Amino acid sequence: MSDPRFEQFLGRAIGLNAASIGPSAIERAVVARYKACKLDDIQAYWELLQNSEEEVQELIEAVIVPETWFFRDPQAFVALVRLVTRGTFQPDASRPLRLLSLPCSSGEEPYTIAMALLDAGLIADQFRIDAVDLSARSLALAKQGIYGRNSFRGQNLAFRDHYFEATKDGYRLRDVVRGPVQFYRGNIVAPDFYADPAGYDFVFCRNLLIYFDAATQKRAVSVIRRLLAPHGIAFVGHSEAGLMGANGFTSAKIPMAFAFHKESARPSIAKAKAKPKPAPAAVVVRPRREPPLPPRQRPVLPPSPRREEKPERAPPSLEELRLLADRGRLQEAARGCEALIRQDGATPEVLALLGLISDASGDLGAAERYYRKALYLDPANTEALGHLALLLRKQGDHGGARLLDERLRRLDERRVR
């Protein structure tokens, strides 16, 4: 089956760019749904979609594949805590911090935000987290607050012992974390989406824009701008940093956090049009004329000294290259990685960063090659594993992504032991 009507339908409904997940993923979802509805053919299912909001939601649920875990890409949460505890975002008694997680999926991100702020010394009354998602099924799981092993990845799982209790169904989140988080259903591409004049101090919108076409991306970024308070910070995914810069946002210059704030205020029109002061009258200085030298007395200039070649500049460090990539200077970061490889040889960390840069630049083939080279050198490189799993899932290779997820899970279990 290859019917572009369904791709176009999902594009209008949720802004989905079929190329971001692969047409085959949409095809499988449509086939699964029309069989579940016990219909005879695709045309009958198409007609059902035009008349049933419930089935539209079921198709959306079948297409959306949530991929999230607690403290995913932790640099963003480290940056959040630093901004709250040392910056201009410190809460006061009159106004709690306001944060938005969009999309919130099954709740791992907004609950991570809550745990990070609680660990930083805030109390639950000092912040409020609104969590919004399109999927009713994901929201139901988030409100339930019970999670399996796949939601816990990475080297440090001490937070699980502190904020969860083990049950026969999984790990149940404690009420102190659940209290500040409120869940809502919403669609960022809907015309009337979530107008809130108060504005948010922080908006987390990570790994959503990559699934939209260019026009929908621009609309979604304008929504993020509208939702942010004037001083607010938006966190996006690594592949979306360049998109934010291209749409008027400025990097907050926090390494690997992919944090952006609104463009700085422009000079007022009154200042721009201020009448300049008249320049003083110019004083004309006539040069003194010297008599020319006779031909034989003309000075003979000495030969130019040989220019000494400057020593080749050492390439930037890996951390400097990560900072360049975070600021959207992807080509410069890529050249620095290549220089670092020429000097020190290929390391898993540099190859994984090249994979991230290629991923952010839209060169998915190169990104996959770099991730796999990093894993060849270091099969336990969790950064390359996690990003390659996400890349394969975006390309529709869910089986390959699951194998990588299983490798991550086994690595996490070994570290816990």
N, C-alpha and C positions, 0 to 999 in steps of 0.2 A: 504493500500500500504506500503510495506517495501522493498525498493530497495536501497541496499548499494552503487550502482553506483553514485547516486547523492551526497551522503556524501563524497565519494572519489573524485568526480569531484570538489566540493567546497573546499576540502582540498588542491588539487593541485592548484586551481585558486587563492584562497585568504588565504590559510593556516588554514582554519577553522577546529577546532576540534569539531565534531558533539556532543560529550558528553557535551561540554560547554554550549550549548543552548538546547540540547535534540533532539534526532532524530525526535520526533513528530513535532518540529518547522520546520525542513527542509521538512518533508512530507507535512505539510500544505502549505508551500510556493510553492512546486512543483505542488501540486494539483491546487492551485489558478492560477498558471501561465499557466498550460496546458489548463485549462478551459478558461482563458482569451484569449489564442491563438486559441480557438475553435477547438482543436484537439480531436480525438476520444479516444486515450489511451496514457498511459505513454511512450510506446515505440516510438510513433510518436514524443512526446516531447523530448525524449532523442536524437533522430536523429536531431531534430531542433537545440538543444544545440550545437551539433558538427559543425554546419555550420553557426551559427548566433552569432556574437559578441554582437549585440544589445540585443538578448534574454539572453545571459549570464549575461549581465549587469542588465537586468530586474529581473532575478532570484536572483542575489546578493542583489539588492535593496529590494526584498521581504523577504530575510532572515535577513538582517541587520535591527535591531530595535534600532534606536538611543535613548539613555537615558541620557540626560544631562540638565543642567540648569546653570544659572549664579552663580558664586562664589560657585560652588560645591566643597566640601572638602576644606574650605577656608584656612586651615593651610598652604597649598602649596603656596598660593598667599601672605600670610603674610611673609613666609620665603623668597620668591622672592624679595619682597620689602626690607626686611632687608638686604639681600645680595647685592642688588643694591645700597642702600643708605648708608650702613655702611661697606661694605666689599670691595673686590678687583674688583668688576664688574662695578664700576662707569663709565658711559660713558664719552667720551671726544669729542672734536670738530672734530677730524680726523676719528673716527670710532663709529658709533652708536651700541648699543647693538643689538645682533642678537638672536632671539628666534624662536623656532619651536613648533607648536602644531600639534600632530600626534597621533590619528586621530582627526580632528577638528570638525567632525560631522556637525551640523547646525550652528556652529560659536560661541556658548556660551563661550567655553573655551578661544579661542584667543581674543575675545572681552573683556572677564574678565581680561585677562593679561594686555590689553591696559588700561582698566579703573584703575586697581591697580597701574600701573606705572604713569599714569596721576595724580592720587590722591597723589602719593608720591612726586610730584613736577617736574617730567620730562616733557619735551615738546615732541610733536610728532616726531620731527626731531632726537631725541636722541635714538630711538629704531625702530626696524623693526621686524614684526612678520610674518613668513611664516606659513600658515595653510594648511594642506594637508589631504585629505580624499579620500577614494575609491568611495564613493557614489556621483554620479553626482546630484542626487536629493537633498541630504543634502547640497552640495556646492551651489546649486541654492538658497536654503532658506537662507544660510549664507550671500550670496552676496546681497540678498534682504534686510536683516537687519530689518525685522519686526517680532516681537515675541508676543506670547500669554501668558496667565497667567501661564501655566505650566513651562515656562522657568524662573519664578521668585519664588524662594522658600527661606525659612530661615526666621530669625527674623528681619534682617535689610535690608530693601528695599529702603533705602535713595538713593542709586545709581540710581534707576530707575527714580526718579524725576529729578536727575541731568543730566543724560546722555541719556534719552529717551523723546520722546514726544508722547502723546497719540493720536491715530488716530482711525477711525472707524474699521480699519483692525487689530489693535493691537498696540503695542508700537514700534515706529520707532526709531532706534539708530541714534544718532547725528553723523555728519561727523567727528568731532574731534576724535572719537573712531574708526571709520571705516578707516580713512586715513592710519594709520600705518600697517594695516593688508592686506596681499595679499593671495589669495586663489589659490590652485593648486590641480589638481587631481593626485593621485599616489597610488601605491600599495606597501607596505613595503616588501612584499615577492617576488616582481619582481626582477630578476637578475640585472637590470639596474636602480634600484630605486635611484633617487635623489642624485647623487654624487655632493657634494659641498666642494671643498677643503678648503674653508675659515673656516668652522666649526661654530657651534652655541655655544653661551654662556650658553643657557638654552634649554633643550629639554623636553617638556611635552608629555609623552607617557603613559597616565593613562588609565587603564582598557581596554587595547587591548591585552596584552600578555596572559591574562587568557583565551582567546578564541582560542589559538593555541595549537597544540600538542607540545611535548617536543622538537622535532627536529626543528620545526618552531620557537619556543620560542628562542632557542639558536641562530638561524640565525637573528631573529629580534633584539636581544640584541647586536649582533655584528654590526648591522646597526646603532643602537643608539650610540655605541662606535665610529663608524666611523664618524658620524655626529657631535659629540661633539668636541669642541675645547679642547686643552690639560687641560685647567683649568675649563672646563664646568661642569654643574650640570644637572643631569637628574631627573625629577620627574615622579614617577610611582604610580600606585594604591596600596592600602594597601595590596591586595592579591598578589602583585607582588614583594614585598620587598625581600622575601627570594630568589626569582629567580635571582634578580640582584646580591645579595651577592654570590650566587653559581656560577655566571658567571664573577667574577673578579672585580665587582664594590664594592666600599667602602661607607658605610653610611656617610652622611654629619652630622649626629648626631643633627638633628633639629627635635624636638618632633612632631610626627604625620604629618610631611610634606612628608615623604617617598622620601627623596632626596638623590641622590647618585652621587659620582664622580668617575672618572676612578681610577684604581688601582695606587698606588704610584710607582714611578720609582724604578726599582731594582738596586742594586749595579752594577757598571760596571764590565765586565769580567776581565779587567786588575787588578782591586782591589781584585777581588775574587781570582785571581791566583797569587797574589804577593807572592814572596818567603819569608817565615817567617824567622825572625832572629834566629840564633842558640841559644839554651838555654845554660846558664852557666853550667859549670861542677857541678854535684851534690856533696855536702859535706856530707859524711856519719858520722852520730853521733851514736856511740854505746851506748845503754842504760846502766845505772849503775845497776849492779846486787846487790840486797839486800838479805841478808840471810833470809830464811823463818822463820816465827814465830813458836814457839812450838804450838802443837795442843791446849793446854789449854789457850794460850795467844792470840789466833786468835780473832780479834775484832768482837763483836756482833753488827750487824747493827740494828738501831732502826726501828720499823715498819713504813712502808710508810704512810705518812699522808693521810687521807681520802680526795679524790678529791671533791672539792665543785662543784656542778652542776651550770653551767652558766645559767643565766636567758635567757629565750627564746627571741630571737631577734624580735623586732617589724617588721611587714611586710612593704614592701615599700608603698609609697603613690601611689594614682591613677596616678598622673602625671609621677612618676618614672616608673610605669608599662607601661604607654603609650610610654615612651621613649624606654624601653626595646623592646617592640613590633615593634617600628619603626626601630630599629637596626637589626631586624630579629631574635632576641633571644626570639622566640615565646614560647618555653616550659618553660623557666624561667619566662616569663611574666604570663603565665597561672598558674604556681605554686604560684606566688605572688598574683594573683587574688583570688585563693582559700584560701590562708592564710588571705587575707583581709576580705573575706566572713566569715571565722571562727571567726575573731576578732570582726567585726562590723556588720555582717549580710549582706545579699544580697541587693545591691542597684541597681537601674536601670543602673547607669553609669558603674559599675563593670560588670554587666551581658552583657551590650552592648559591652564592651571591650572584654569579653570572646567570644562573637559572632564574633567579628572582627578577633580575634586570630584563632578561629576554621575555619573561612572562609579562612584566609590566609594559614592555614595548609591543606586545601583541605577537611576538615570534614564538609561538607555542612549540614548534618543532625544535628550535634551538633550546628552549627552556627544558624540554623533556630530556634532550641529550645531556645538558649540563647536570641536571638532577641525577641522571643515571650514572654519569661519570663520578660524581661525588659519592654516590652509594657504592660504586665499584671500589673506590679507595677506602671508604668507611661505611660498611653496611649498617652501622648503628647511628648514622647521622640523622637525628630526628627532624631537623629542619628540612633536609632534602626529602625525607620520607613523607612528611606531612604535606609539603607543597606539591610533590609529585602525585600523591593520592588525590588532592584537590584538582590538579590539572587533568588527570585521567577521568575523574568524575565529570568535569566540565565537557570533556570530549566524548562522553557516553560510555566509557570503558568502566562500568561499575564493578565488574568482576576483578579487574586489575587493581582498582582502588581498594576493594575489600581486602585483597591479599596484603596490600601495604598497611592498611589499618590493623590487620592481624599482627604484622611484624611490629608495629608501634605498640600494640597491646602487650606483646611478649616482652619487649624491651622494658616497658613500664613495670611489668611484674618482676622482672629480674632486679630492677633497681630497688623495688620495695623490699625484696628479700635481703 
